[in-house]
């Protein structure tokens, strides 16, 4: 991973925002799940290689035909395993009934101990899965309960993941990669339990292959499981109240992950304290623990962590398994903690040691619409949220960062109005999350994550300013907030405290002319009004005297047919499909098709 931080450069003028490269009983469904898109369905944001797949329809067809489902969109062959490097071992695809005598989705329920890493470098995903098992309502969002190996079994399963503002339903068959009759990738400690292996397969399908899951950030998977927004902390730059932040986050069912900066010379090197560099851990408990020492009573802040390997690779310092410090903890406290000393990859450590040995912390706050009806009735508060989808287009809206003043103003701009301050002070809490879309799924085409960030500008007299803001504004006005760095992660997130007022948010890539799609999410404690900061475009009255367009030629007819093919019987397209249509039209060299498209879109 690389990132770009901010630095002072130039003549020291207030408007010189220059970026410098640096080293680097249960409510089953949340409201956000009521509108679920099937993978490939219009609006899901994903287009598969073939037909859209509906779980209930496909299962019903398989049961009627007396056959097991075989997924043509994610076949049991090498294309689903890798896109660049063939696995070292021969892979044979087998169904659970061919691997174990009594296959089950769950053996005595599900827990974080069902998450055992295989030969795939996706510990970042597994740390999030382990966290997910601790939240039953969230777990059954991702893995619907209408499936099993007994009732209505047809070799087909489905999972739900949040992707760029939408919940997407992913269908898979249950053929899994094995070698010598054993699962090669994610598996459970019980050889006849298969929920975790199937979940990993569905996630691999979403992104194109198992290999596409190699390397990543735990926050990416945590967001895909919850639709939440993740905050990331570097442990050398933490706020003084970090433990309280962790404590409150855990109490609110936030998902927590952490890692240690990798050794560039050794893959997943082990430290003398038993921790693994470049490896993702999940935080499974945060607690002030009662401690009784001779002539002294009090509490100590402790964390419980888990290594997805699920083996003896554990912390060996103070408060580790069998550590002498545990003799100072009362028995009733140990019982409340559920304390065990198994070689299972789970261990305790003090918050002090945690901040000394780990370098990065990730907190996934649940989606603002994740409150259940009971939560709302109980008076729990929720975030206000605004969401915009956009795109950086070469030569049009891909202006690069503020270093490139001549093109920076070309970037998409979003105006936000903050009217009411928070209850506890005179400022407004705002969380801004900029996410680039579909990059992992495009890795097979060589598309890595772009280096992205954003800046915030205060608009003192917004009615006097042009829409969009022009080069002169950015030349003479400095930003009042910005992302901590430009970084090549899927998402950049930062929390701000801003006075009430009108602001403009400018998301960008670091360099100009880098193309990509993005999702911009704004969270605030009180209602915010947000709009695209662009000139309004309208259509005037049509003059009846204007003659009809002449008969379209052959190329225009091809564009018409292409439009109908994408639009379907309702003759409606989303913005992604419209982009494809325009690209197709321009390749035909026909600007006159704009009139044709306008006729279809607005009538």
CORTAGI-V588177 format. One line per field, one symbol per residue. phi: phi as a letter, one per 40 degrees, with the letter a starting at -180 (. if undefined). psi: psi as a letter, one per 30 degrees, with the letter a starting at -180 (. if undefined). A space follows every 10 residues. Layout:
# CORTAGI-V588177
phi: ???
psi: ???
This chain:
# CORTAGI-V588177
phi: .babbcacag cgcccccbcb cbcc.bccbc dcccbbccdg cdgcgbbccb ccbbdccccc cccccgbccb cccaccaccc cabbbcdcbc bbcbcdccbb cbcbcbbfgb acccbbcbcc cbcdcccccd ccccbccccc ccbdccaacb cfcagbbabb bcbfgbcbcb cbcbcbcbaf gbccbdaccc cbbbcccccc cccccdbhac ccccgibdcc cccccbgcbb bbbcccbccc bccccccccc ccgccbaaab dccccbcfcc cdcgcbcgbc bbcbabaccc bbbdgabibb cbbbbbcdcg bccbdbcdgc dgcccccccd dccccccgcb bccbgbabac cccdccbcba bbbbccddcc ccdcccccgc cbccbbbbba acbdgbbbcg ccdbdcbdcc cdbbcbbbbb ccccacbbcb bbbbbcbgcc ccccbgcccc cbaabbbcbc bcccccbccc cccccbbccb aacdacacbc bbbabbbbcd ibbbbbcacc ccgccibabb bbbacbdbbb accaccbbbc cccccccccc dccccccccd cccccccgcc fbbccccccc ccdcccccgb cccdcccccc cbb
psi: kllklklklb gglfgijkkk kll.lkjekl efffikkkkf kkfffkjlfb lkkkeeeeee eeeefhlkkk jffiliafff elfekkkflk kkkkleffel eiklekjhal lfffjkkbgk ihfeeeeeee eeffjeeeef eejlghklgd khkggklllk kkjhfkkkkk kllgkkklkh gkkebkllfk fgkgeeeeee eeeeeegfle effkkakeee eeefffgakk kkkkfghllf heeeeeeeee fgglkklllk klkffkkhkk lfgglkkgkk lkjfkkkjkk kjlkgklalk klkklkkffh afilkgakgl kgkffffgkl eeeeeefhkl hligfkllll eeeefefkfk kkjjklkfgf kleeeeefgk lllkkkkkka kjkkfdgifa afeieffeff lkkkkkjjek llefaglkkk kkjjkkkgee fgefggjlkl jlallkkkje ieffkljlka eeefegkllf llkflkkhle kkkkkljklk aklkkjklle llgkklllkk kkklelkkkk lkilkkklka kkkffkllkl kkaeeeeeee eeeeeefaff hklaeeeeee eeeeeeffhj fffeeeeeee eg.
